[in-house]
Amino acid sequence: MPDFLLRNIDERLAIRIKEYAREKERPLNEALLTLLARGLEAEATHAAMGGTRAIEGEMRTLGGSWSGDEASAFQEALRALERIP
């Protein structure tokens, strides 16, 4: 199996990784492999959702999204409200 060497890891990130390994009672290497795999899975999910920016993807996951017909109906309702004196 190939080995990788990571340099210039942010101190806060290093602390979080070490805490994760400690909480899961796993060796640091195993914890890193798990975290990398999860990150790649999240990236694949993100791409499958249309590649939207992270916050948009998170909001879409949490709140759902509208179909084209729903969005059009909402825009039409807003235009109707704008005509009210």
Buried (B, 14 or more C-beta within 10 A) or exposed (E): EEEEEEEEEEEEEEEEBEEBBEEEEBEEEEBBEBBEEEEEEEEEEBEEBEEBEEEBBEEEEEEEEEEEEEEEEEEEEEEEEEEEE
